[in-house]
Amino acid sequence: MRAVIVGGGIGGLCAALALRRSGWEVTVLERAPRFGAVGAGITLMANALTGLDALGVGAEVRAQGSIDAPGGTRTPDGRWLARINAGELAAALGTAALGIHRATLHGVLLAALPPAALVTDAAVTAVEPGAVVCTAGRHPADLVVAADGIDSTIRHQLWPSAAPPRYVGTTAWRGVTDEPWPGELTVAITWGAGTEFGIVPLGDGRVYWFAATNAPEGTRSPDEKAAVRAIVGDWHDPVPALLDATTTVLHHDLRHLPEPLPTYVRGPVALLGDAAHAMTPNLGQGAAQAIEDAVVLGAACTPGRPLAEALADYDDRRRPRSQSVARASYRIGRVGQQLTQPMLVAARNAAIRWTPPRVALRSMARYADWRP
């Protein structure tokens, strides 16, 4: 049985690994001239690591290092609203969360696949019965996995009535320090009015940071680091120093799929990852849900099982959970970073201050409580 996976990101490569473990012949089509990860850092929680274990690459990913650092929530002047030590943080989340550069994770996944399965410069133009047509030729396919992101060509073709991606009102910057960070390592989110700044130590000693603020869609600056500095440059240490230590700053508007799809499956085509359930990053679950999708898809598509039955099983198992996580992530953004009214900001901060950190983390950790 032949599977063609459209999209060579984290979700697509995980789907390739999962289907190969179930005996499928797999081809991954990537429209870019070469395989590579776009982005900065990523946090992998318990469900993502469990999924990577199921794909046979968990140990190698874990070897890149886990976050052994305290965490908490702060205000722009540096005042702590909540703090938790590393051991309690790991216990609440079900594992020591792992901070890793997307390029490192992507490289581990690529190395686990045979080069012959990977095709670049392959922009898909159509899905036909039994084949995928792309700029690199026509590829026979018994199964097509659309892992081609939030602007999925295949979703647009086969789900034409689906609502398009929508801007959520927040624009975000991301960066990774050029060198390992010499200072204290803390997993922290700082919430201001309509703005947040997050700090995540990576396994290699560098620090991944992100900033987000309410803004009109399409707002851009000729100097993106200067734009971030204008927003959070006077916030507590080490925010200004992290900006100084970073050369490359990425800027993207945050979008999601505003209406849940009624199904992730059309005939022999299955949507996966952002193509199916693009969500805001407020729960840190976007990549994790794609990894879960891949594991479940591979487990469903076992040798000898009718494909229609397998894909119906995949849809039944993945659609309710992934859409529930997407809704929760959007809600957290609305009551967290996006709040601007002073009284509501004060109420939010008071709620964080008076809620035991372990209780607050358990509410987040339930989304990472998953077994394949």
C-alpha positions in Angstrom: 0.0 0.0 0.0 1.3 3.4 -1.0 0.9 6.6 1.0 1.7 10.0 -0.2 2.2 12.7 2.5 1.9 16.3 1.4 4.0 18.5 3.6 7.4 17.9 5.1 7.0 19.6 8.4 6.9 18.0 11.9 3.4 16.5 11.3 4.2 15.2 7.9 7.4 13.5 8.9 5.8 11.9 11.9 3.0 10.6 9.7 5.6 9.1 7.4 7.3 7.3 10.4 4.0 6.1 11.7 2.8 4.7 8.4 6.1 3.0 7.6 5.9 1.3 11.0 2.5 -0.1 9.8 4.0 -1.4 6.6 3.2 1.3 4.2 5.4 2.5 1.3 5.6 6.2 2.0 6.5 9.3 -0.1 6.8 12.7 1.4 6.2 15.7 -0.9 7.7 19.0 0.2 7.1 22.1 -1.9 10.3 23.9 -0.7 13.6 23.3 -2.6 15.0 21.4 0.5 13.7 20.0 3.7 14.1 22.3 6.7 12.3 23.7 9.7 11.0 27.2 9.7 10.7 28.7 13.2 12.5 29.0 16.5 12.0 27.0 19.6 9.3 24.6 20.6 8.2 23.1 23.9 7.3 19.4 23.9 5.0 18.3 26.7 4.2 14.8 27.9 1.8 13.9 25.0 4.3 15.0 22.4 7.1 13.0 24.0 4.8 9.9 24.3 3.9 10.2 20.7 7.6 10.5 19.7 8.3 7.4 21.8 5.7 5.5 19.8 7.4 6.5 16.6 10.8 5.2 17.8 12.5 8.6 18.1 11.7 9.7 21.6 15.0 8.7 23.1 17.0 10.7 20.5 14.8 13.7 21.0 15.1 13.5 24.8 18.9 13.4 24.4 18.7 17.0 23.2 18.0 17.9 26.8 15.0 18.6 29.0 14.0 21.8 30.9 15.4 21.5 34.4 14.4 24.9 35.5 11.8 26.6 37.7 8.8 28.3 36.1 6.2 31.0 36.7 4.3 34.0 35.7 5.4 37.6 36.1 4.3 41.2 35.5 6.3 43.6 33.3 8.1 45.1 36.3 9.4 41.7 37.3 7.0 40.9 40.2 6.2 37.2 40.4 2.5 36.3 40.3 3.3 32.6 40.6 6.4 30.4 40.9 7.0 26.7 40.9 10.3 24.8 41.2 11.5 22.4 38.5 10.5 19.2 40.3 6.9 20.4 40.9 6.7 21.7 37.3 7.7 18.3 35.9 5.2 16.5 38.3 2.4 18.8 37.3 3.0 18.4 33.6 3.5 14.7 33.8 7.1 14.9 32.6 10.0 17.3 32.4 8.9 19.5 29.5 11.5 19.6 26.7 12.6 22.8 25.0 14.1 22.1 21.6 14.8 24.1 18.4 12.4 23.2 15.7 15.3 22.6 13.3 16.8 20.0 15.8 13.5 18.1 16.1 13.0 18.2 12.3 16.5 16.9 11.8 15.9 13.9 14.1 12.7 13.0 12.2 14.4 13.4 8.8 17.2 11.1 9.8 14.8 8.4 10.7 13.4 8.3 7.1 15.1 6.9 4.0 16.2 9.6 1.6 14.4 7.9 -1.2 11.1 8.7 0.5 11.7 12.4 0.4 10.8 14.6 -2.6 11.5 18.3 -2.7 10.3 21.0 -5.2 7.0 19.2 -5.2 4.2 21.7 -5.0 0.9 19.8 -5.2 -1.5 20.9 -7.9 -4.3 18.3 -7.6 -5.4 15.1 -5.9 -6.9 12.6 -8.3 -8.3 9.1 -7.8 -5.3 7.0 -7.0 -2.6 9.7 -7.3 -1.3 13.0 -6.2 -0.2 15.4 -9.0 2.6 17.9 -8.2 5.3 19.8 -9.9 7.7 16.9 -9.4 5.4 14.5 -11.3 2.5 12.1 -10.6 2.7 9.9 -7.5 0.4 6.9 -7.2 -1.3 6.8 -3.8 -3.7 4.5 -2.0 -3.7 7.0 0.9 -3.1 10.8 0.8 -2.2 12.6 4.0 -2.6 16.3 3.8 0.0 17.8 6.3 0.4 20.9 4.3 -0.3 23.5 7.0 -2.8 26.1 7.9 -3.2 27.2 4.2 -3.6 23.6 3.0 -4.0 23.3 -0.7 -5.7 20.0 -0.3 -8.2 21.2 2.3 -9.1 24.1 0.0 -9.6 21.7 -2.9 -11.6 18.9 -1.1 -13.3 21.0 1.7 -14.2 24.1 -0.4 -16.9 25.2 2.0 -14.7 25.2 5.0 -14.0 28.6 6.7 -10.6 30.0 5.8 -8.0 30.7 8.4 -8.7 33.8 10.5 -6.5 36.3 12.2 -7.0 36.2 16.0 -5.9 39.8 16.6 -2.4 39.0 17.9 0.9 39.3 16.1 4.0 37.5 17.5 7.8 37.6 17.3 10.1 34.6 18.0 13.8 34.3 18.5 16.6 32.1 19.9 19.7 33.6 21.5 22.8 33.1 19.3 24.8 31.5 22.1 24.1 29.5 25.3 22.6 31.7 28.0 25.0 32.4 30.9 22.3 33.6 33.3 19.6 31.9 35.3 17.3 29.7 33.3 13.6 30.1 34.1 10.5 29.0 32.2 8.5 32.2 32.5 5.6 34.1 30.9 5.2 37.8 31.6 1.7 39.2 31.0 1.1 42.9 30.5 -1.9 44.6 29.0 -2.5 43.1 25.6 1.1 41.9 25.5 3.1 38.9 26.7 6.7 37.7 26.7 7.7 34.1 27.1 11.1 32.5 28.0 11.9 28.8 27.3 15.4 27.4 27.9 16.5 25.0 25.1 18.4 21.7 25.7 21.5 23.1 24.0 21.7 26.0 26.5 20.3 28.7 24.3 17.0 30.4 25.1 13.9 30.6 23.0 11.8 33.6 23.5 8.5 34.9 22.1 6.6 38.1 22.3 3.0 38.8 21.3 0.8 41.8 21.3 -2.6 43.0 20.0 -2.2 44.7 16.6 -3.9 45.2 13.2 -3.3 42.3 10.8 -0.3 42.7 8.6 1.6 45.2 10.8 5.2 45.0 9.9 8.5 46.9 10.6 11.7 47.2 8.7 13.5 46.2 11.9 11.5 43.6 13.7 13.8 43.4 16.7 13.5 47.1 17.2 9.7 46.7 17.0 9.8 44.1 19.8 12.1 46.4 21.8 9.7 49.3 21.5 7.0 47.1 23.1 8.9 45.2 25.8 12.3 46.8 25.9 11.7 48.3 29.4 10.4 45.1 30.9 12.2 43.2 33.7 15.5 41.4 33.2 16.4 39.4 31.3 14.0 40.5 28.6 16.2 43.4 27.2 19.3 41.2 27.4 17.6 38.3 25.5 16.8 40.7 22.7 20.4 41.9 22.6 21.6 38.3 22.4 19.4 37.5 19.4 20.2 38.2 15.8 17.4 36.6 13.9 13.8 37.6 14.8 10.8 36.0 13.1 7.4 37.8 12.9 4.0 36.2 12.1 0.4 37.1 12.7 -1.4 34.4 14.7 -4.2 32.6 12.8 -6.4 29.6 13.4 -9.2 27.7 11.8 -12.3 29.4 13.3 -14.8 26.7 12.6 -14.2 23.0 13.4 -14.4 20.8 10.3 -17.2 18.2 10.3 -14.7 15.5 9.2 -10.9 15.1 8.7 -11.5 12.5 6.0 -12.6 12.6 2.3 -12.4 9.3 0.6 -8.7 8.1 0.8 -7.6 11.6 2.0 -6.9 12.5 5.6 -6.1 15.9 7.0 -3.4 16.1 9.7 -1.9 18.8 11.9 -2.5 22.4 11.1 -4.3 21.4 7.9 -7.0 19.9 10.1 -7.0 22.0 13.3 -4.7 25.0 13.2 -4.8 26.5 16.6 -3.3 29.4 18.6 -0.1 28.7 20.5 -1.4 29.5 23.9 -1.4 25.9 25.2 1.8 25.0 23.3 -0.1 22.1 21.7 0.1 22.7 18.0 2.9 20.4 17.2 1.9 17.9 19.9 -1.6 17.5 18.3 0.0 16.9 14.9 2.3 14.2 16.5 -0.8 12.6 18.1 -2.6 12.7 14.7 0.4 10.9 13.1 0.6 8.1 15.7 -3.2 7.4 15.6 -3.3 7.4 11.8 -0.4 4.9 11.7 -2.0 2.7 14.3 -5.4 2.8 12.5 -4.0 2.0 9.1 -2.9 -1.6 9.9 -2.1 -4.2 7.2 -5.3 -5.9 5.9 -7.7 -3.4 7.4 -10.1 -1.7 5.0 -8.8 1.8 4.4 -12.3 3.4 4.8 -12.7 1.8 8.2 -9.2 2.8 9.3 -9.8 6.5 8.3 -13.2 6.6 9.9 -11.5 5.3 13.1 -8.8 8.0 12.8 -11.4 10.7 12.4 -13.5 9.4 15.3 -10.4 9.4 17.6 -8.7 12.6 16.6 -11.4 15.1 15.7 -13.0 15.6 19.1 -9.8 15.8 21.0 -7.9 18.1 18.7 -10.8 20.4 18.3 -11.3 20.5 22.1 -7.6 21.5 22.5 -8.0 24.2 19.8 -11.0 25.7 21.5 -9.2 25.8 24.9 -6.1 27.3 23.4 -8.1 30.1 21.8 -10.0 30.8 25.1 -6.8 31.1 27.1 -5.5 33.7 24.7 -8.6 35.7 25.1 -8.4 35.8 28.9 -4.6 36.0 29.0 -2.5 37.9 26.6 -5.3 39.7 24.8 -6.8 41.4 27.9 -6.3 45.2 27.9 -8.9 46.7 30.2 -7.1 47.6 33.4 -9.7 46.1 35.8 -9.8 42.8 33.9 -6.0 42.7 33.8 -5.9 43.3 37.6 -8.5 40.6 38.1 -6.5 38.1 36.0 -3.3 38.8 37.9 -5.1 38.4 41.2 -6.5 35.1 40.1 -3.1 33.9 39.2 -1.6 35.1 42.5 -4.2 33.3 44.6 -4.3 30.1 42.6 -1.8 27.5 43.8 0.7 27.0 40.8 0.1 23.2 40.9 -3.6 23.7 40.5 -3.2 26.1 37.6 -0.7 23.7 35.9 -3.0 20.7 36.3 -5.6 22.6 34.3 -3.1 22.9 31.5 -1.6 19.4 32.0 -4.9 17.7 31.3 -4.4 18.5 27.6 -1.0 16.7 27.7 -2.5 13.6 29.4 -2.7 11.3 26.4 -1.6 7.8 25.5 -1.6 6.3 22.0 
